[in-house]
Amino acid sequence: MKFLFCLFDGLRRDFVRADTMPNLNSFQNDWVDYPNSSSTFPSETRVQVASFVTGAYCGGSIPHSLGQPEFGHGIMANSFYDPLLGFDGPLDTSDIVKMEQAKAIYGKLQKSPSLAEILWEVEKNYSVITTGKIGNARLLNLNADKLDQKLFSIWGAGISSSTADYDGIIKKFGPVPKQRFPNNAVSQYATTVLLEHFLLDGSADVQVIWYNEPDLSFHYEGIGSPSSLSSLKCLDQCFEKILKWWETSGRLEGWHIITCSDHAQISKIKQVNVMDELKIAGFKAGLAINDDINVAVKASYSGQITVRERDPELILKVIRFLHDQYWCGLTFTRDGGNGTISMAEINALNDRSPDINYILRSTEGVNRYGYPGLCFADNPDIPDGGGIHGGLNNIEINNFMAVGGDQINRNKTFNVPTGIVDIMPTILHGLGVKIPATSMGRPLKEAFLGGGVEPTWYEKKLRESSTNYIQEMLVSHVTGVEFPYLRGGSRIV
């Protein structure tokens, strides 16, 4: 058995329709569909990459059964601030120099073993093609060169592994097209490299192809815009080529396909500068704690705040300020209380966690193209009307996932909550490889022929309030799984 993992970055489930993506929609209907699949928190791309390769959330909720202090892979956001690192601002996980410095301090960037490492130990081959950013490529396989595994990134030979032979691919297929919106030429190029190069030698047991669309077009052109619809059409045509390969030779060679998105998106309606708002309110806010700054802000739609020495009085003052702001949505702290929800409840508690995770307010209103999900955001690079993600709106965390292959059931829909953390253990289960104790997801056994029935599950509503502030979060608990799946949340009052 082999697995091809096709990831469409930012794809919303409501776009996988017969009129927009007929080939992906047909695959979804013909095989096993998981409509209640979800992202991890924060629902940012590189957090989802780490969750895919480790089968873990960024943090945990209870002490590790093996005596380790915490669960979780430790990639707390695309960029996150940790005073331990001593940086002059957040660690950007696409900054290669800072990533190497952080690795030297932490000892290990991803705390949990990755799919690449696990497969290498059992002499199975893991291979990656990605059109995502530099951090995306690195986190898909942090040790590609050391493990002698293929990692091809459109960002060049210095980001790709030597085994992937970037220069040889460029010589064979020509230079990578320039990125633009929609990024169709790059999607087509990656598909060609996959079908006419990577899959031809038959060496991979697990092959990843990660498309950076429709994420880019959603961000900068809008969810449902003509540009984004062109991107979806192109991706579906790329997937049609993959299906033709699969039907003619791939299935005969034992390949199974997992199709997925890492998260969805909702639409930004207004820019809010949280750091400026904190400064106006009298807080000494900045990018990093120093002699003049005692409140470090990692600004984003899904933001983080760390205060000097984790001072509980200062944390409370910041929380009260946030709860008084109309633009503030969900709030989380390490221990909960004072109207906040504990980070442990959403699998985000870690020694690298900030003191406060906050998400700007969102609603289920529709954008100009008729697609639901609106929010305030602190992302000046994203235009008003552009797509955004990172939070816990039920629309943005509901990722697409469908699985197919000769050892997979046909025409099945399983409503049990699932998530991107389940993909790694599912692949290992299919390959007959032991799943590590650090995995926080579960193998989707019911998807396989003779794999048993869908597990039972129940939902739990978390509700916290303070003066003039009420928030609710919905999580699901699946029988046999220690950690809850995230179903979405919002500020009520």
N, C-alpha and C positions, 0 to 999 in steps of 0.2 A: 504494500500500500504506500502511495505517495500523496503529498498534499501540495496543491497550488493555492496560495492565499492571495486573493485579488482585493486590494483595498482602494476604495474610492473616497478620497479625503473630503469630508464635509457633506457627503450625500445625505439628503433627507429622504426618509421612507416614502413621503407623499409624492416624490418625483419618480418612483419606480412604478410606472404605469405603462399600459400598452401603447399609449399615444406618445410617451416621452422616451421610455427606455424599454422597447418591446422585447429585446433579447434577455436583458436582466430580469424583466418581469416574468418571462416565460420560464427561466431557470428557477426563479422563486416559487412559481406555481407547480412546477414539475417535481421539485425535490422537497427539502425540508426548510420551512420558513420559521423564523423566530421573531414575531412582531413586537414582543416585549423585551427586546434586547436594549441594553443601556451602556453608556459611557461610564468611565470613572470620573471622580472629581479631583482637580478641576478638569473640565471637558476641553482641554487644550491638546493640540496634536501630539506634542512630544511626551506628555503624560500618558496618552493613549498608546504611543509607541512602546514606552516602557512597560505599560500594563499588558500589552500583547505579548512581548517577548518574555516576560517573567510570570505571567498569570497572576499578577498581584496588583493591588491598589497602591497609591503613593504612600499611604500609611495604614495603620491598623486600627483595631477597636479593642482588642483584649490582648493580654500577654501571650507570647508565643508558647505553644505547648511543649516546645523543646527547651524552654528555659531562656531563649533569646528575649531581649527586652521589648522588641516590637516586630510587628509584621510590616511589610511594605517595601517597595523598591526605592523610595527616597527621592525620586524626581518630582518635586513638589509643584512645579508649574513649568511652562516654557522658560520663564525666568523667575528665579526666587532668591530672596535675600536670607542669608544665614550669617549671623555675627561671627560664628566660628571661623568662617573663611577669611574674614578680615578684608574683604573687598570694599571698594568705594561705591558700591551699588549692588543691585541684584546680579546673580550669576545667570548669564544668557547661555542656554544650553546649545546655542549655535556658535558660541565663541570658543574656538578650538583651544586657544591659549589658556583662557580661564578654566575651561573644562579640565585641561591637564593639571593646572594648579589645584583645582578642587579635588581631583583624583589623588594627588599627592597628600593632601590634608585628610581627606576622608578614608583613603585606602582603597575604596571601591565606590564608583559613582552609582551604579545600580546595586543596591544591597542584596537583592535576590538573584539567584542564578538565572541566566537567560537561556532561551531556546537554543541559541547557537552553541553555548557551552555544554548544555545537556546532550545535544545531538553529537557533538564532537567526542564526548566521553564514551559514547556507544558506537562510534565509528559510522555515524550517519552524516549525510551532507546537507548543509543549510546554505541557501543561496538567495541573494537579494538584488533586485533592481528597484531603484527609487527615483522619482522626480521631485521628491520633497526637499526641504531645506537641508542645510549642512547638518544641523542637530538631529533632524529626522534620520539621515543616513547613518550617523554615528551611533545613535541609540538603537537602531535596528540590529546592529552588531558592533559593539564597542571593541571587540577583539578579533575582527575579521582577519587581519594580517597574522596575528599570533596563532590563530586557529587554522590558517591557510584555507579560508573560505571566501567565496565570491561575494563581493559587494560592489555593485556598479551604481555610482551616483552621477547625475548629469552635471554636478558641480566640479568634476575634474578628477584627474589621476590622484591628486593629493587627498581627496576625500574617499575615493574608491580604494579597494584593496588591490594589492599587486597581483593576486591570483585572478582577479576579474579582468586584468589586461585592458584597462581603459583605452590606451593608445591603439591597441589592436582592434577594438570595437569601433573607434573613430575612423580608423583606416578602412574598415570593412563597410561601415554604414554611413560614413560622412560625419561632419560635426553635429553636435546637438543643436537643434534649432533654438533661436532666441525665444525667451519667454515673453508671452503677451497674453492679453485677455480677448477671447478665450485661448487657453494654452493648448489648443488642439494639436499643433504640429509636434509638440513635445510628447503628448499622450500617444500619438501615432508612432513616433520614433521609439518610445519605450516598448510598445507592443511588438514592433518589428524585431527589436533586439531580443525580446523574450522568446518569440516564436522561431526566429531564424538563427538564433545563436545559443541562448542559455538552455533551452529545452532540447536541443538537438543532440547534445553529448550524453544525455541520460544519466548524468552523475548525481543530480540533486534528489534528495528524499523529500525535502521541503523547499519550495521555491516561492519567494515573495515578489509580488509586483505592487508597488505603492504609487498610485496616481495622485498628483497634487491638485487635481480638479474633481468636482466643481468648486472646491474650497476657494481657489483664487478668484474665480469669476463671481461667486457669491459675495466675497469680501468687497470687491472693488466695483462691481457692476450691478449688484443687487440680486436677491433671491427671486428667481422667476424672470429676470431680464432676458432680452434676446440673446445676449452674450452667454449667459449661464445655460440657456436652453440649447445653444449651439454646442457648448461643452458637454452637456448630457448626451446629446445626439452622437457626438464623436466618441465618448466613452462607451456608449452602447455598441457602436460599430466596432470599436476595439474588442469589446467583449464577444461580439459575434465571431470575430476571427479566432479568438481563443476557443470558443465553443466548437468551431469547425475543426480545429486541431484536435480538440478533445474527442470529438465523435469519430474522427478518422484514425487517430493513433493513440491519443492520450489515455483513453479509458482502457485500451488494450494493454498499456504499459502500467496500469494500476493507479493512475492519477485520480484523485478526488479534489473537488474544488470547494473552497470556502470563500464566499463573497461577503464583503463587509464594508461598512464605513466606520470611521473612528468616532464620529460625532455628527450631529446635524448643525444647523445654524438658525439664528433668528435675526431680526433686522434692527439696526441701530437707529434711534429716532433723535437723539441729542447727545452731544459731547458734554461730559462733566469732568472738571479737573479736581479730583479729590484732594490732591496735595495742596493746591491753592486754597481750597475750602477749609482744610485743616489749619493752614497758616492764618487765614482770616479769623478763624475762631481762637487763635492764640497759641496753637500748638507749635512746637519747634520741630517741624516736619521736614524731611529730606530723603535722599536716596539711601543713606547709610548712617548708622549711629556714630557720632563723633563728639568732640567737645561742645559743639553748637547744636547738635541734633539729638533728640531723644525719642523721636518717633520716625522710624524708617518705613517708607511706603513703596511697595511694588505696585505701581499703578496699572490698572486694566479694568475691563468690565468685571472680571473676577479678580479682585485685588487682595493684597496681603499687607498686614501691618505688624511690625515688630517694635516693641518699646525697650528702652534701656533696662537691662537686668530683669526683664519680665515683671516690672513693677505693677502689682495688682491695682493700686490706686490709679495709676496712669492708664492702664488698660480699661478700667471702668469709665474713666472720663471720656476716652475715645469712643467706647461703645455707646455711651449716652449721647454723645454728639452725633454719631452715625444714626442712631434710632430717631433722632429729631429731624433728619433730613428726608425730604420727600423722595429723593433719588436713590436712597438706600434700600436694598432688598434684603436678602437673607444674610444673617451674620452667624459666625461660628467662632468659638474659642476652645482652648485646650480642655477646660473643665466644664464648659457650659455655664448656665446661670445668668442672671441679670438680663433675661430676654434672649440670650444666645443659645444655640444648640451646640453640644459638644462635638468636636471634630471626630471623636471616636464613633459617633453615630453614623458618619458618612465615610468611614475608613480613611481618614486623613490625619490621624494622630501619629506623629513621628518626632524624633529628636530634631529634625530639620524643619518642623512646622513653624509657622509664624505664631504670634500671639492671637491674631485675629485674621480670619478669612472673611471677606465680605463680598457680596455680589450686588451690583447695581440693579435697580428695580426693573422688572419685566412684566409684561402683560400678554394676553393671548389675542390682542388686536392684530389686524392684518396690514401688510405693507401695500404699496401701490400696485403690486401685481396680484394681490389677493391671497398671499400666503401668510398664515398666522404666526405670531411671535414677534413682539416688539420690546425694546429695552433701551435704557440709558447706557452709555458706555464711556470709559475713560481711555479711549484708543484714538488719538488724533490722526493717525495714519489711515483709519477707516472712515470714509465719508458718511455723512448722514444718509440713511437709506441702504447702506452696505450691510453685508452679513457679519455676524459676530458669534462667538461661542466661548465657552470657558465656564459658564455658570451651570445652574441646575433647573432651568426652565424645562418642563417635561417634554417640550418639542425638541429642544437642542440636544438633550441627552439620549433621545430615542434613536439609536443608530440602527442601520440596516444590517441584517445578517441572514444568510441562507446558505445551506450546505447541500452538495450533491455528489454522487458517485455510486459505483456498483455495490458498495457495502453500506449504502445509505438508503433509508426508506424513501418511497415515492409519494408525492402528493400529500404531504403531511404539514400541518401547522401545529406547533407547540406553543401554547400561551404562557408557559412557565417563564418567569423572569430569568433572563440570561444576560451576558455581557461580554465585553471584549476580554475580560479576565478568564473567560472559559475557553478561549481559542487554543492557547498553549496546552492546557491539560487535555483538550479534545484531540489535538494532533498527536500528543504523546500516547494517549490511549489507543488511537488508531494504529500507531507504529509499534505498539507493544512495549513501550519504554516506560520505566517507572516514573511517576509524577512526584516531583520533590515536595517535601513538607512545607516549603515556603509558598507554594501555590495557594492562592486564596479563592480561585475559581473552581469549577468542577468540570470533569469530562462530560460532554453532552451525549451520554450513552444511549438515550432514547432515540437519537437520530440514526443510529446504526441498526442494521438488520439484526433482529433478535436481541436488541439492546435493552429491552424492558420498557416499562411504562413511564410516562411523564411524572416526575416527582411532584408531591404536593407542596403547597406554599400558601403563605398568608401575608397580608399587608399590615403595616403599622404606621400610624400617623404620629409624627412628632410635632408638638405645638409648644411654643414658648412666647412669653409676652413681657413687656415692661410698659411704662407709661406711654400711652399713645402709639404703641408698637406691638403688633402680633405677627408671627411668622409660622408657617406650617411646612413640614417636609414629609413626604411619603417614601417609605422604604418597604422592601419585600424580603421575607425570610423563606428560603427554600430548604426543605427537609434534607439534612445531611451536610449543609453548608454553614460554616460558622459565621460568615460575614454577609451583611445585608446587601441587596441590590438596590440601586438608587432609582426612584421612580419620578422624582421631580418635586419642586417646592416653590413657594412664593411668599412674599409679604402680603398679609391679609389687610392689616390696618397700618 
